[in-house]
Every structure is written in C-alpha cells, then in structure tokens.
Amino acid sequence: LKDAIAFPSMQALHRACDDGDVEQTLALLTDGAAVHAVVGETGYTALHVTAVLHQGRRAIRQRRMSCARLLLRWGAHLEARDHLDFTPLGLACMLRNLPLVQLLTLHGADRAGTGFGHDLAESSARRFRHDRVDRSPDQAPDGPAVVAWLQHLDMCPLDLLDVAVVRALLRGGAALSPRADDEPSPLEPASLRAASAASADEQADEAALRVLMEDAAKPWSPATHSLWPAAGRQRACVLARLGRLLVYTYEAPGPFGPEAASLMDVWRNFVMPMALQHRDYEVGAAAAMRAAAARE
C-alpha cells in the first residue's frame, strides 16, 4: 500500500495524513479540503491512508490516529471503498492496525461489508492464526489483539456507551482495567469512547460516562458503594456491621464513650477501603454481561 499511494495525484490532505502531520491536516480541513477525495484509480481516501502502519515508528502511528479522528470529525465516509473493495475498517484489519480498528468500530463502521470477509472477526481469526502474540509495541502490529477486539464486540455491542448499561456492568462485576485475565473487559469500548474525541452532540454523554468510570475506579466509600459488584457490596455490609460491633455495645454510651462515632468514621473511611479491593470481586466479561442482563 505504501507504494500504491505514492502517486502524483495524491492530494495534500492524503500526504498530511500519510506523514502524521496533525496540524497540517487540521489546517487543510479547515480550509475546505475534500475529505472524501480519492487518490487516482486506487480509491484510497485520506481515512484509508491512516490505516497504514510505519513499523518501528510508533510516534507516526500515534499521530496518524489523531489525523483519523480529525477526518471522522469532518465527516469522512466510514464505508468508502478502494479499488480492491476494502473499506478503511477492512484495510485496518488486514494491516493489523488495532487502534484504528477500535476507533472505526466505535464510530459505527459496518463490520459486515469491509472487503475482508463477511464475518470480520472470523476472517481475521483465520488470517492471523499464526501471528506471534509476544510482539513489542514497536514491532509488527498485533493480529490476535485485533481478533480479540472484534470477537468481543460480537458479544459486547456498542450500546455499552450508554451510561445505564455501563453502571449495570459495573454492578455485575466487570473489570475496571482494559484487560482481565487476558479477556477483554466489557467496559473497554466505553473506556475508549470516553477518551476519544467525538462530535459536539456526544460530548455531554461522554462526560457523564467519564465521571462514572472515574467514580468506579476510586476506592470503596459510601459514595461509590452502589457501583461495586454484588459480592463486594455484600462484603462491605459485613465489614460495616463488624465495625459497629467493635465500636458499640448494647450499653450506651459503649466502651469508647463519646469517641465511638469518630472511631466508626475511621473504620468506614480508612479501614474498609483498605480491606476492599475491586479486583477481588471482578468476573469475566461474559459473566459480567449475564449478571447485568439479569438485572434489567
């Protein structure tokens, strides 16, 4: 692909995206550059160009992702097809460009007609079954990670961007970290979307989602209790009762006299958060979604 797009007809916007020049890309788009323009007979749009990975040049890969976000903000066609019938998502899958695969799927790219097979997850699994899984970030892209992401989306649809669904998953035991025991967390799509640049219409929803995720990541407290998995909430209740038994007795004012309330505050605000670790109550992605569905 790198040789294929090096045509004289390659426009300034394509070149800026190819170089990972975020400032130039923004300037061109602001000046009215055609975001849907293609390169000669190849059919490559600027969004196709961002799918190409520079092996060993991580900084350029990251800047190209920023260019891709700008293109999407300016309305780049997710389903544009090149001369081989690949959409940007299909090309990103073929080139094992996991960050762009994630970005495009989170923006609603069709996974059924990408040019990379009707079932994108299955086609990727067959293509990448011999890929090594111990590559460093600066080495060749990670095919198995692309497969895991696509298979996970089959199980975990994009309605996870809804705050109510994310809250239900948290209470069902979804892992807060992106990965838990090598299984993608059902919160991973929501986490990535919350951190991703989006249109103005989505910013309010993303802000609410970001606040929810930040609260869920905090240590246990009465304020975050409702976001914990059921087993964690049950354990917190047991610890709270234990604290009261230690501090109070049935004989007023109790062995600690007027200091009882202060000691209970210490127990609740310091002892309980140290005794409760969220990871101890997290479950796999499938179990978390089953638990969330059972509560709907």
C-alpha positions, 0 to 999 in steps of 0.5 A: 500500500505504501507504494500504491499511494505514492502517486502524483495525484495524491492530494495534500490532505492524503500526504498530511495524513500519510506523514502524521502531520496533525496540524497540517491536516487540521489546517487543510480541513479547515480550509475546505479540503475534500475529505472524501477525495480519492487518490487516482484509480486506487480509491484510497481516501485520506481515512484509508491512508491512516490505516497504514502502519510505519513499523518501528515508528510508533510516534507516526502511528500515534499521530496518524490516529489523531489525523483519523479522528480529525477526518471522522470529525469532518465527516469522512465516509466510514464505508468508502471503498478502494479499488480492491473493495476494502473499506478503511475498517477492512484495510485496518484489519488486514494491516493489523492496525488495532487502534484504528480498528477500535476507533472505526468500530466505535464510530459505527463502521459496518463490520459486515461489508469491509472487503475482508470477509463477511464475518470480520472477526472470523476472517481475521481469526483465520488470517492471523492464526499464526501471528506471534502474540509476544510482539513489542509495541514497536514491532509488527502490529498485533493480529490476535489483539485485533481478533480479540477486539472484534470477537468481543464486540460480537458479544459486547455491542456498542450500546455499552456507551450508554451510561445505564448499561455501563453502571449495570456492568459495573454492578455485575462485576466487570473489570475496571482495567482494559484487560482481565485475565487476558479477556477483554473487559466489557467496559473497554469500548466505553473506556475508549469512547470516553477518551476519544474525541467525538462530535459536539452532540456526544460530548455531554454523554461522554462526560457523564460516562467519564465521571462514572468510570472515574467514580468506579475506579476510586476506592470503596466509600459510601459514595461509590458503594452502589457501583461495586459488584454484588459480592463486594457490596455484600462484603462491605455490609459485613465489614460495616456491621463488624465495625459497629460491633467493635465500636458499640455495645448494647450499653450506651454510651459503649466502651469508647464513650463519646469517641465511638462515632469518630472511631466508626468514621475511621473504620468506614473511611480508612479501614474498609477501603483498605480491606476492599479491593475491586479486583477481588470481586471482578468476573469475566466479561461474559459473566459480567454481561449475564449478571447485568442482563439479569438485572434489567 
